[in-house]
Amino acid sequence: MTRHNTNTRQKNRAVGYVRRSTDRQEQSIPDQKKALEAYAAEHSLRLVKFYIDDAISGTSTLGRKAFQQMIHDAESPTY
């Protein structure tokens, strides 16, 4: 998720969100983080934080605490 900001210090800041459904997907989170880091580097984005929901179903956003926190942070005027 990227936010457009006129403040030069905050320009090109981004966060990453990763999730895996079960603990049997051992490499899923590290692989997702690597993919997001590569994307950020390729697009001159600075990843400032990762939000991680581990062993959480993707069928609904209600149980995904990290996802909900990411949305809350994105809507905050100070983030």
N, C-alpha and C positions, 0 to 999 in steps of 0.2 A: 504494500500500500504506500503510495507516495502522496505527499501533500504539497501543494504549491504555496510558497511562502516568499515574500519579498526580502526577508532578512537574509543577508548573504551568509551568515554563520549557519543558518538552518536550511539553506538551499540544498536540494538534492539529498535530503535525509529520507530514509525509508526504514520500514520494519519488515520483518519476515514472520510468517505464521506457518507452523508445521504441525502435522497431526498424524498419528497412526492409530489404527483401530484396535490392534491387539499387540500384546507383548511378544508375539511370534514374529512380528515384522522387525527384527532386531536392527537392520541397517536402514530402515525407512527414514527415521528422523535425521541421522547424519547425512544420508544421501539427499534428502530434501534441503537441508541447510547448505550443502555444497552447491546444489543447483541454484538456490537463491543467491548465494555469494557470487557465483559466476555471472548470473544475470545482473546483479548490482554492479559488479566491476565493468561489465560490458556496456552498461548504460550510465556510467559515472554517478552511481548512487552510493550513498554512505549508509550502510546498515547500522542502525543505532541500537536495535533490540530485536530479539527473537521472542515470539510468543509460542509456547509449546503446550499442546494438549496430547498427553501420552495415554494410549490405550482407551481412547474416547471414540465412540461411534460418530460417524459423519452424517447420520440421518437427520439430526436436528442440531441447531446451535444452542439449545437451552442448556445442555449439560457441559458445554465447552467453556470452562471458566477462562482460559487464556484468550479464547476468541472474544468473549464478552469484554474482557479487560482491554483488549486491543481496540475494540469499537469505542469503548468508554474513553480511552486515552486519545483516540483520534478526534473525538468530538470535543475534547477539552481545549479551551483556548490557549492554555499554557504549554501544551505538548508540542 
